[in-house]
């Protein structure tokens, strides 16, 4: 559960201004995920397994102005295995229901994508690969931390179930001849939800474009469209998505232009009492080159099928069993270190 805290401003007090110090409302939450994961790649004679312990702890802060606008932010004290503080930007929630994210805001096309079900758990192959085929719908999601994302209120322009978003990021970081980082980026996103009988249907997606400051780069840092649809009927949810475009990928230290990138995702979730069944599918491909001055020419591909079973043991504790198979190819040749099967068994304890 979440607990209420009061956070006083020690900085203001230390400046001799304690009389004007205010307090913001705060909530915190966290989890510990402990289990065992194993993998058997095509490049090894025997499978391996190891213990996997992860934790997260986050704090959310908010306060309401006299105008009714809510100002909020958050930070992670621990984020899985990194053990590092990860603060977010500011979010302004207005009285009409619209929101404005400021600084490290994100991109509208990614935030408006409909959710496609996928397997839970920590199964997956970790072998080194130079494969640049995309494995997610938002493969081009990148932006400088200086920016904004505006989210409309529900029923935008009087259309029931419609939401829209606009975002932009601005930077002047500078790139060397061999690097590409997001400088100026722009994105739009749309989400629409409706019902047909007992089924709730959600469609969402959009477009994004990001530039870098490397004048020799053939591709934009990102130029992508993505769309996804989900349908929920009772305890069953199914979904599918498609993404297409070009981007600059930095995989295993090799920066590459990727052209003709496409990815398809699909999945289903079924809830039966305390048990949840999930299945997911990913199929991606893209033509890459290890230089930034030439267009991608060599085809990479990636395919993954995964499934999981979650059992709610008691409130706050969920046991998970997951399994996945992956098949990756670099320039038409199988990537044995990133092809094979993996499994996971563990528990997630949350508060």
Secondary structure, 3 states (H helix, E strand, C coil): CCEEEEEECHHHHHCCCHHHCCEEEEEEEEEEEEEEEEEEECCCCCCEEEEEEEEEEEEEEEEECCCCCEEEEEEEEEEECCCCCEECCEEEECCCCCEEEECCCCCHHHHCCCCCCCCCCCCCCCCCCCCCCCCCCCCCCCCCCCEEEEECCCCHHHCCCEEEEEEEECCCCCCCCCCCCCCCEEEEEEEEEEEECCEEEEEEEEEEEECCCCCCCCCCCEEEEEEEEEEEECCEEEEEEEEEEEEEEEECCEEEEEEEEEEEEEEEEEEECCEEEEEEEEEEEEEEECCCCCCCCEEEEEEEEEEEEEEEEECCEEEEEEEEEEEEEECCEECHHHCEEEEEEEEEEEC
